[in-house]
Amino acid sequence: MAVGRWTATTEGVYTPASDTSQENHVEGLPFGTRGGMLIRHNFPADGEYRFYIESLNNGTNIPGEQLVVTINGEIVKSFDWDAQTVTSLNNSRPEQHMEFRAPVKAGTHTVGVTFLQTNNRPSLDIYHHFSRSTLENYTVRGYIYYPAVGYVKITGPFNTTGAKDIPSVRKILECRPSTPKDEPACADQIISKLARRAFRRPVTDNDRESLMELYKVGRKDGGPFEAGIEVALRSILADPEFIFRTEAEPSGLAPGKTYAISDLELASRLSFFLWSSIPDDELIDIAIKGKLRDPAVLEQQVKRMLADHRSQALVESFAAQWLFLRNLTDFAPVQIKFPDWEDNLRQALRRETEMFFESIIREDRNVLDLLTADYTFVNERLAKHYGIPNVYGPQFRRVTLGPDFDARRGLLGKASFLTVSSLPDRTSPVKRGVWVLENILGTHPPNPPPVVPPLDQTPGSVGGRVLSLRERLEQHRASPACSGCHRIMDPIGLALENFDIDGIWRTKDGGDGGVPIDASSELFDGTRVKSVAELRQALMHYSPQFVRSMTEKLMTYAVGRGVQYYDMPVVRSIVRDAEKNNYRFSAIILGIVKSPPFQLRMKL
């Protein structure tokens, strides 16, 4: 497809998360629509494609709903859901579906499948609808439901006419030979540039000769010019130099000795650190000239790369690992206890934290703002979850957290962290305490002794009185084998007990009739706290530890190995230098990039 040659039929199947709510507008779909899915699908060639849409419900649906299918925001097909759907049996269960074919140009396009928002009938039900609209919810008697999209299948192309005008073709085929005589020179130009980017170094004569031979193989038997380029490109993409990042060891160096990696290898380390991708032409050109180690040049390149949109990879990859955002995908609270938990909320929690971390990068803020910042990012769904008023629509926007939402400041108030550090059926002061110790303070508590029973085996009541989670933890750590660690972890987590599993603020554990929450505790250093704000203030006394911990995490991510004891002098030096620059994010990144662990390597 990359060079415009495609004949095979492909199929893509897209399914929403099982707990997705489809009762509200989905961001990216046209205004005035409700529910459905927004899909980015790669159409490999110009041609005709088959779209198959199946419903997700068995309950009583609102009549007269209109389904529309859009491509890049333009409506290509509309259906009367009642009149034009086909009902079939699947495992004795009736399913409604519809299908159609439409011509589509090659390329990656956004496909929307959604319903026109023509009425608000479910809101008139006597019974309150939960946000979570799963298949199980759709079968509850007495409810009227919107129809929902179960899955979308896109198959094609049929009757293809190729793919001559797509971004990859325009980028790869930067020259077009006008005569057969011009073809070898044009092919050499294209292949050499592709190999230079893929191998992240200048192309040698041997590279060019072997790739041009493969180009000729593709041209055998009258194959078109693009066929030759395709064969050469396949070889480049299968080459170990593209697949693996190799760094040459100097000969004659004794094992255990360190050496400086080359400028080109440094360029690769830098680009994969900040962009999670290959270096661009500017970075390669500077490395070829041997100027990348110049401190001023290196600093200029780091700042350029951080300002580039490709540094979003730091958010999507590093922050997702450090802050456990990837764990949100698999987390689902017990449905009967949290019926309003659904995938739109899950995605909003992740997006809030990503945008918050991104603001630290883009604005080059003090990294301590990760703990104290008085702003966050919400859309209507998340604002409703937090109780923040006057936020409407699916678009995220920055909001200032006033005194009423002081507990939401910084990472400690983000529901993403509070959720992934909980259990499906209850909060976990232990897990939350461990998370703060490991990710904020950089302290790793020891593993529990093997003979210690889990907290769930601790009695939940005494003399008919239901024990609070705090009281059960006190019983659990009464054993000397447990108290040593739990007296460090538990107080931190207990100070966060006003946040439920899903991050909602609460004053009682177990609902309105539950046990009042006591969030007071005495931290490991003797500091007494009784709220999230006081916990945050107490942690700020350990600001250097937080910056050091974050630097360690970034260093691990940058060099692809764990930080060892012999790296710690460098880490502490980076933190001290960053303090002179108000702990700005770029100061920490520059410190890592200029450090020996990043620029040197040990011979094994």
Backbone hydrogen bonds, N-H to C=O, Kabsch-Sander energy under -0.5 kcal/mol:
donor,donor_aa,acceptor,acceptor_aa,energy
4,G,1,M,-2.1
6,W,4,G,-0.6
10,T,156,G,-3.7
12,G,154,I,-2.6
14,Y,152,V,-3.1
20,T,17,A,-2.1
29,L,26,V,-2.1
33,T,30,P,-0.9
34,R,115,F,-3.0
35,G,24,N,-3.0
37,M,113,V,-2.3
39,I,111,V,-3.3
41,H,39,I,-0.7
41,H,109,H,-2.5
43,F,41,H,-0.8
43,F,107,G,-2.8
46,D,162,G,-3.6
47,G,104,V,-1.8
48,E,158,F,-2.9
49,Y,102,A,-2.5
50,R,155,T,-3.1
51,F,100,F,-3.1
52,Y,153,K,-2.6
53,I,98,M,-3.0
54,E,151,Y,-2.4
55,S,96,Q,-3.0
56,L,148,A,-1.9
60,T,143,Y,-0.5
61,N,59,G,-0.7
62,I,145,Y,-2.0
65,E,62,I,-0.6
67,L,65,E,-0.5
67,L,79,F,-2.0
68,V,114,T,-3.2
69,V,77,K,-3.0
70,T,112,G,-2.9
71,I,74,E,-2.5
72,N,110,T,-3.4
74,E,71,I,-1.7
76,V,69,V,-3.1
77,K,69,V,-1.4
79,F,67,L,-3.0
81,W,65,E,-2.7
81,W,79,F,-0.8
84,Q,80,D,-3.0
85,T,81,W,-0.6
86,V,97,H,-3.6
88,S,86,V,-0.5
88,S,95,E,-2.7
90,N,93,R,-2.6
93,R,90,N,-1.1
95,E,88,S,-3.3
97,H,86,V,-2.4
98,M,53,I,-2.3
100,F,51,F,-1.9
102,A,49,Y,-2.1
104,V,47,G,-2.9
107,G,43,F,-3.1
109,H,41,H,-2.4
109,H,107,G,-0.7
111,V,39,I,-3.5
111,V,109,H,-0.6
112,G,70,T,-2.5
112,G,110,T,-0.5
113,V,37,M,-2.5
114,T,68,V,-2.4
115,F,34,R,-2.0
116,L,66,Q,-2.5
117,Q,32,G,-2.9
118,T,116,L,-1.6
123,S,120,N,-1.1
124,L,121,R,-2.0
125,D,122,P,-1.7
132,R,339,P,-1.5
133,S,131,S,-0.6
134,T,132,R,-0.7
138,Y,134,T,-1.5
139,T,136,E,-1.5
140,V,137,N,-1.5
143,Y,140,V,-1.1
145,Y,60,T,-2.9
150,G,54,E,-3.6
151,Y,54,E,-1.3
152,V,14,Y,-2.6
153,K,52,Y,-2.7
154,I,12,G,-2.7
155,T,50,R,-2.4
155,T,153,K,-0.5
156,G,10,T,-2.5
158,F,48,E,-2.4
161,T,46,D,-2.0
162,G,46,D,-0.6
163,A,4,G,-1.4
170,R,166,I,-2.4
171,K,167,P,-2.3
172,I,168,S,-2.5
173,L,169,V,-2.6
174,E,172,I,-2.0
182,D,179,T,-1.4
183,E,179,T,-0.6
183,E,180,P,-0.9
186,C,182,D,-2.0
187,A,183,E,-3.0
188,D,184,P,-2.5
189,Q,185,A,-2.0
190,I,186,C,-2.4
191,I,187,A,-2.9
192,S,188,D,-2.3
193,K,189,Q,-1.7
194,L,190,I,-2.2
195,A,191,I,-2.6
196,R,192,S,-2.2
197,R,193,K,-2.0
198,A,194,L,-2.6
199,F,195,A,-3.0
200,R,196,R,-1.0
201,R,196,R,-1.1
208,R,204,T,-2.1
209,E,205,D,-2.6
210,S,206,N,-2.4
211,L,207,D,-2.2
212,M,208,R,-2.5
213,E,209,E,-1.8
214,L,210,S,-1.5
215,Y,211,L,-2.0
216,K,212,M,-2.0
217,V,213,E,-1.7
218,G,214,L,-1.9
219,R,215,Y,-0.9
220,K,216,K,-0.5
220,K,217,V,-1.2
222,G,219,R,-0.9
223,G,219,R,-0.6
223,G,220,K,-1.1
227,A,224,P,-0.7
228,G,224,P,-1.2
229,I,225,F,-1.7
230,E,226,E,-2.3
231,V,227,A,-1.9
232,A,228,G,-1.9
233,L,229,I,-2.6
234,R,230,E,-2.4
235,S,231,V,-1.7
236,I,232,A,-2.0
237,L,233,L,-2.4
238,A,234,R,-1.2
239,D,235,S,-0.6
239,D,236,I,-1.0
242,F,239,D,-1.5
243,I,239,D,-2.1
244,F,240,P,-2.9
246,T,244,F,-0.8
253,L,250,P,-0.9
256,G,603,K,-3.5
257,K,254,A,-1.8
259,Y,601,R,-2.4
261,I,599,Q,-1.9
266,L,262,S,-2.4
267,A,263,D,-2.3
268,S,264,L,-1.8
269,R,265,E,-2.4
270,L,266,L,-2.5
271,S,267,A,-2.4
272,F,268,S,-2.6
273,F,269,R,-1.7
274,L,270,L,-2.4
275,W,271,S,-2.7
276,S,271,S,-0.8
277,S,271,S,-1.0
284,I,280,D,-2.2
285,D,281,D,-2.9
286,I,282,E,-2.0
287,A,283,L,-2.1
288,I,284,I,-2.7
289,K,285,D,-1.7
290,G,287,A,-1.3
291,K,286,I,-2.1
294,D,291,K,-1.2
298,L,294,D,-3.2
299,E,295,P,-2.3
300,Q,296,A,-2.1
301,Q,297,V,-2.4
302,V,298,L,-2.4
303,K,299,E,-2.3
304,R,300,Q,-2.1
305,M,301,Q,-2.6
306,L,302,V,-2.4
307,A,303,K,-1.7
308,D,304,R,-1.0
311,S,308,D,-1.9
312,Q,309,H,-1.7
313,A,310,R,-1.8
314,L,274,L,-0.5
314,L,311,S,-1.9
315,V,311,S,-0.6
315,V,312,Q,-0.7
316,E,312,Q,-2.5
317,S,313,A,-2.4
318,F,313,A,-0.8
319,A,314,L,-2.4
320,A,315,V,-0.8
321,Q,317,S,-1.7
322,W,318,F,-3.1
323,L,319,A,-2.6
324,F,321,Q,-0.9
325,L,320,A,-0.9
326,R,320,A,-1.3
327,N,324,F,-1.1
328,L,325,L,-1.2
329,T,326,R,-1.0
330,D,327,N,-0.6
331,F,327,N,-0.5
331,F,328,L,-1.0
334,V,424,P,-2.7
337,K,334,V,-0.9
338,F,334,V,-2.0
341,W,338,F,-1.6
343,D,19,D,-1.2
345,L,342,E,-0.7
346,R,342,E,-2.0
347,Q,343,D,-2.9
348,A,344,N,-1.7
349,L,345,L,-2.5
350,R,346,R,-1.8
351,R,347,Q,-2.6
352,E,348,A,-2.5
353,T,349,L,-1.6
354,E,350,R,-2.4
355,M,351,R,-2.7
356,F,352,E,-2.1
357,F,353,T,-2.6
358,E,354,E,-2.7
359,S,355,M,-1.9
360,I,356,F,-1.0
361,I,357,F,-1.4
362,R,358,E,-3.1
363,E,359,S,-2.0
364,D,361,I,-1.0
365,R,360,I,-1.9
367,V,583,Y,-2.5
369,D,366,N,-2.3
370,L,367,V,-1.7
371,L,368,L,-1.9
372,T,368,L,-1.1
373,A,369,D,-2.6
376,T,399,V,-2.1
378,V,397,R,-2.2
380,E,393,G,-2.7
383,A,379,N,-3.0
384,K,380,E,-2.4
385,H,381,R,-1.5
386,Y,382,L,-2.3
387,G,383,A,-1.7
388,I,383,A,-2.3
397,R,378,V,-2.2
399,V,376,T,-2.7
401,L,374,D,-3.2
402,G,400,T,-0.9
405,F,402,G,-1.7
406,D,403,P,-1.3
408,R,405,F,-1.7
409,R,406,D,-1.7
410,G,373,A,-1.1
411,L,370,L,-2.5
413,G,409,R,-0.5
413,G,410,G,-1.2
414,K,411,L,-1.6
418,L,414,K,-1.9
419,T,415,A,-2.1
420,V,416,S,-2.2
421,S,417,F,-1.3
422,S,419,T,-1.8
423,L,426,R,-2.4
432,R,428,S,-2.6
433,G,429,P,-2.3
434,V,430,V,-2.7
435,W,431,K,-2.5
436,V,432,R,-2.2
437,L,433,G,-2.4
438,E,434,V,-2.8
439,N,435,W,-2.8
440,I,436,V,-2.1
441,L,436,V,-1.9
443,T,437,L,-3.4
452,V,449,P,-1.3
457,Q,454,P,-1.6
458,T,455,L,-2.4
462,V,465,R,-2.2
465,R,462,V,-1.9
466,V,464,G,-0.5
467,L,460,G,-2.9
472,R,468,S,-2.1
473,L,469,L,-2.3
474,E,470,R,-2.1
475,Q,471,E,-1.9
476,H,472,R,-2.3
477,R,473,L,-2.4
478,A,475,Q,-1.2
479,S,476,H,-0.7
482,C,479,S,-1.6
483,S,479,S,-2.2
484,G,480,P,-0.8
485,C,482,C,-0.8
486,H,482,C,-2.3
487,R,483,S,-2.1
488,I,485,C,-1.6
489,M,485,C,-2.0
490,D,486,H,-2.2
492,I,489,M,-0.7
493,G,489,M,-1.6
494,L,490,D,-3.0
495,A,491,P,-1.4
496,L,493,G,-1.3
497,E,494,L,-1.5
499,F,496,L,-2.0
500,D,498,N,-0.6
500,D,504,I,-2.9
503,G,500,D,-1.9
506,R,498,N,-2.8
509,D,515,V,-3.3
510,G,508,K,-0.7
511,G,508,K,-0.7
514,G,511,G,-2.1
515,V,509,D,-2.2
517,I,507,T,-2.5
519,A,517,I,-0.6
521,S,529,V,-2.9
523,L,521,S,-0.6
523,L,527,T,-3.2
526,G,523,L,-2.2
529,V,521,S,-2.8
535,L,531,S,-1.9
536,R,532,V,-2.7
537,Q,533,A,-2.2
538,A,534,E,-2.2
539,L,535,L,-2.4
540,M,536,R,-1.6
541,H,537,Q,-0.6
541,H,538,A,-1.0
542,Y,539,L,-2.0
543,S,540,M,-1.3
546,F,542,Y,-1.9
547,V,543,S,-2.5
548,R,544,P,-2.6
549,S,545,Q,-2.8
550,M,546,F,-2.7
551,T,547,V,-2.4
552,E,548,R,-2.4
553,K,549,S,-2.2
554,L,550,M,-2.6
555,M,551,T,-2.8
556,T,552,E,-2.6
557,Y,553,K,-2.2
558,A,554,L,-2.4
559,V,555,M,-2.5
560,G,556,T,-1.5
561,R,556,T,-0.7
567,D,564,Q,-1.7
568,M,564,Q,-0.7
568,M,565,Y,-0.9
570,V,567,D,-0.7
571,V,567,D,-2.1
572,R,568,M,-2.8
573,S,569,P,-1.8
574,I,570,V,-2.4
575,V,571,V,-2.2
576,R,572,R,-2.3
577,D,573,S,-2.4
578,A,574,I,-2.4
579,E,575,V,-1.9
580,K,576,R,-1.0
581,N,577,D,-0.6
581,N,578,A,-1.0
582,N,579,E,-1.6
583,Y,578,A,-2.8
584,R,578,A,-0.5
584,R,581,N,-1.3
585,F,365,R,-1.6
588,I,584,R,-1.5
589,I,585,F,-2.1
590,L,586,S,-2.8
591,G,587,A,-2.0
592,I,588,I,-2.1
593,V,589,I,-2.6
594,K,590,L,-2.2
595,S,592,I,-1.0
598,F,595,S,-0.7
599,Q,595,S,-1.9
600,L,596,P,-2.8
601,R,259,Y,-2.4
603,K,257,K,-3.1
